[in-house]
Every structure is written in C-alpha cells, then in structure tokens.
Amino acid sequence: MSGNVYVFNTTNQTLQLVLNDTVVSSQLAGVTQSGGYAPTTTTIARNPSSGNPETNQFGGQNSLVVSYDPGGGGTSQTFTINIPTATYPISSDLQLYIFYGSVVLEYNNTGSTISGTQSAAAVVSGRTLSPKEAAQLKNAK
C-alpha cells in the first residue's frame, strides 16, 4: 500500500500546485486569522515510480510548481523534490510544508512525535519561474 504526502500551505496566499506538469485538483487557501493561523492542507498520493511518474502523484523525482496568489498577479516558483524510497519508504506518509521560497519535506517513521533519528527532513529551495516557464504553466494538464 502506498502512502500519501500531506501538503501544508503555511503562507497567507492561496496556492495553485502543479505536480509533474499536472495540476493538483484544488487550490490551497492561505493562513488567516479567522482560521486560527492554522495551515490548510491537501493530500496527494505517492507513486512507487523511482522516477517522475508524470502524474499529480509524488514519485521518486518530482517537479512541483507553486503559484502564489494565482490569478492575482502572484509569482510562481519551481521545486525539484526527490523522494528516495530508501529514506522515505513508499508505504509511509510524508508531510510537505510550503513556505515562500522553500519547502520542507518531513518524514516520521514512528507515526508519533518527531524525535531523534526516527525522523528525516529535507529543505528544498525554489527558483522563480521565467516568463516563458510561467506561460507554459498555463498549459499544464
């Protein structure tokens, strides 16, 4: 059985996600005071592919484009997220926290609080999309 990646929007802007050139079905609302400043989340399935599965599922090698405030003139950034199954077994759930300019992939193999060597985290820095890449983004599947 494959796990999931729980994606959290920690920003105050609505996000549109494009994973492996495929739009993730819903937008993620930004953090608000009325929501208790809690991040909003969506669940994305993991795929056993060691490479890029070319779907909106997380495989071994992934391209994630985050559009901040889509439709409102916000910027977009791209992130290369590699998920080696030796470190992150396919049956395990992961957490991905989206910030401005970076994402943090978190794995906890105990299913409880994160402590010591039973957890692993990877910080991935983003790159702002060029105007050409932003135009191509509009044609994502």
N, C-alpha and C positions, 0 to 999 in steps of 0.2 A: 504494500500500500504506500502510495506517495504522500508526502506531507504537503503543507501549504506554506506560503510566505504571507505573513500578516504585515501589510504596509500601512504605516502611520504618517499622516501629514502633520508635522509639528509647526508649520508656518501659519501665518494669518491670511493666506491667499488660497483660493480654490485652485486645485491642481488637476490637470489632464495628464494621464500617463499613457505612453506609447511604449510597449514592451516588445522587443524583437520585431519592430516595424508593424506591430498590430496594436490598435487602440484597445486599452483596457476599458471595459464596458461603462464604468461610471466615473464621474468626477469626484474628487475628494474635497469636501468643504474645508475651509480654513478654521483654525482655532479661534474661538470667540469667547468673550467674557461671559455671555449668556449660556455658553456650553460648559462653563466651569474651567475654561482653558485646557480642556482635555483634547488630545489629538483625535482626529477622525481616522477611521481605518477601513481598509478593504482587504479581501482575501484573494490571493492569486495562487493557483495550483502550481506544484512543482512537477517538472517533467524529467523522466530518467535519462534523457539525452545528455551525453557528455559535452556536446557542442551546443550550438544555437538551435533550439527546436523550431524556430520560425513561426511561433505561435505566441499568444499572450499568456504563456506559462514560463516559469523560471526553469531553465535547463542548466547546463554547466557553464556556458559562456553566453552572457546576456547583454543586450543593449537597451538601456532604459532612458527614455526622453521624458523629462518633466517640464511641462509648460505651466509656468506660474501665472495665475490670473488669465487663463485662456479667453480670448475674445475681448479682453480688456487692455490689450497692448503690453502684456507682461512679457518677460523673457522666457526662453527655453534653454535648458541645459541637458547635456547628454552624459550618461554614466555607463562605464563598462563594468559590469558586475559578474565576476567569476565565482562560481559556487562549486568547488571541488568536493566530490562525494566522499573522499577520504576524510575530509574535515567536517563536512556537513552531510551526513547520511541522508539518502533520498527519502527515507521514511520519517525523518524528523521535520518538525515545524521550525521556521525561521521568522525573525522579525526584521523588518526594514524600516528605519526611521529616516524620513526625508527632511532635510534642513535646506537653507539657502546655500548653494554651492557645494554641498556634500550629502552623502547618505551613509548610514551606518547599518551594516548587516550584522545581526546578533543571533547567535545560536546557543541554546542551553539544553544540554542533553539529559538533564535531570527532571525537566518538567516543573521545576520549582524555582526558587530564587536563584539568581545568578551568583555563583561564588567560585573562587579559586580556578582550578584547571578544568572544571566541568563546563566552562563556557568559552566561547571564542567570539571575537568581534573583528570586523574589517571595516575600516573607514575608506570610502571611495570619494575622491574629489571629482567635481563636474567640470565640464567645459561648455561655455556658451556656444550655442549654435550659430553658424554663419547665416547670413540672409538666404543663401542658396539652400542650406540644410533646413531652415525654417520653412521655406516654400515647399520643399519635398515632404516635410512633416504633414502638411495639409493633405497630401495624397496618401497618407498611411491607410492601410487596410482597415 
